[in-house]
């Protein structure tokens, strides 16, 4: 890595590759000031910026490792970038010299045919080139495509339509096909713009702490570096490999009788996940949970829960629940937290209340160590783990309002908003660790930001619509797994069948059957009844689906030895279980933008059927190896597209002909 002074500026090159360039004619740094407007409505944000100034820092004065930047020679220094070179990597540490500056733009050299991946969990596009991506954790929106009727209706009903870039988990980090990664250390609102042929422009609504550039000989090397920095997840619990986690609710009789029915039909079950373990309320959106997190005060739905959990454990089945970082103001825990001063306040010193759709909640202030410790000890440990609950959906994390919310650490909520998912994950992880259950208890999250990798053991793809849509249906969870995996998130899964059912959009048997096929080739299989269970297809409403589901759980458990080997890789190197094809086929340009299929580890290729009524499917097989079709045993040369029958029960799955796991893979068809 070399800093090279050139006429009017400088360059940074690595093995002759230009990674950074700044000249008077083409400056890389801009600073300015602006006034943002942010309005929240139930997790959806309307964000506008009134830009007051944008100053090109055309003049650079270099003193050792410090680069002093100003608008022109002789003008005051506005920004100092201190360069730190560490082997094949470098970073700039920034210091602003004007307190009024609250906008920053950084340009990185780009190539027209470059590919860009990452920026957190992106559901619409795996390759980000040609678009810009605002990075702000929020509800992803319903439909997520402004040209569709469902998105229009969601916008009209509750400003909830979303767009291609909306995500629960953004992160100001990307990987380039030029074999480098870029990360900006900030929690402020950011917008990464990849639309220009000659440069990428990274905008931040603050002066960031750092810009970090890492290089690698392979893309896998970059993932290894990023995962070492952001953190690696613990190994999946042993019990997970025993089968699917059934999402069942409706009370004790309904939940456990349906579990028994599933077992009687041969479905392998590792756990039962009941969202309504501590109560329910009904709203116009559908059945919602009672956000109090204390079974002792809400025993009506599961009156014998501790005994049932022990009974399940004796049969090798775990029980999982639900929790989020808010307390409803009509519950038992709210007044306790209020009295102790553990809730965020408004400008008048009262508890700040957030509207979650026909009920209000207080925000547990995780910037207060005592509040976090209380939530861990009382909610997560005493009320959940100590009762035998072995995991949970750690929901939300995206809802921290930016106006009229004051936190214990004194930091503006606009800067804490993106940081909130990581604080929430940290709270959960510390509770599990304090109980000595890391690697045994499993919580899963949809919200994320930089560093969530260190704490969250399993990502969940959020609330997809119960349909086949391009921007909100089954296919989007593939892009979500691939993009988040590039940043060191090893384990990803989704609600089998999707979640959101609005405007007469209903889950079909075919959709469920296809989704469960895909889930068999992911780290964790878990069903969800959705927001309107009674109006949508459920796995136990059809004998053929019960048999299909049972077979897919047999395939999942059959592959457990292979999955465990991938978990070992994730633990030691940070490699994701579901991988973009170019991670192992860098020489094949056809693998760089494909977001409809993935490698399951290095040796299995999975191409989920994601279109209604399809009976055959075309798959691209990467060049450089021969592939074997799992169901027919047909051997096919890589580097071509192949169309084969793909009836329900035979999703397109192939394995490397020379794989050391070929005997195990050949047994998939016999399950």
Secondary structure, 3 states (H helix, E strand, C coil): CEEEEECCEEEEEECCEEEEEECCCCCCEEEEEEEEEEEEECCEEEEEEEEEEEEECCEEEEECCEEEEECCCCCCEEEEEEEEEECCEEEEEEEECCCCCCEEEEEEECCCCCCEEEEECCCCCCCCCCCEEEECECCCCCCCCCCCHHHHHHHHHHCCCCCCCCECEEEEEEEECCCEEEEEECCCCEEEECCCCCEEEEEECCCCCEEEEEECCCHHHHHHHHHHHHCCCCCCCHHHHHCEEEECCCCHHHHHHHHHHHHHCCCCEEEEECHHHHCEEEECCEEEECCCCCHHHCCCCCCCHHHHHHHHHHCCCEEEEEEECEEECCCHHHHHHHHHCCECECCCCCECEEECCCCEEEEECCCCHHHHHHHHHHHHHHCCHHHCCCEEEEECCCCCCCCCCECCCCCCHHHHCCCHHHHHHHHHHHHHHHCCCECCEEEEECCECCCHHHCCCCEECCCCECCCCCCCCCCHHHHHHHHHHCCCCCCEECCECCCECCCCCCCCHHHHHHHHHHHCCCCCCEECCCCCHHHCCCHHHCHHHHHHHHHHHHHHHHCHHHHHHHHHHHHHHCCCCEECHHHCCCCCHHHCCCCCCEEECCCEEEECCCCCCCCEEEEEECCCCEEEECCCCCEEECCEEEEEECCCCCCEEEEECCCCCHHHHHCHHHC
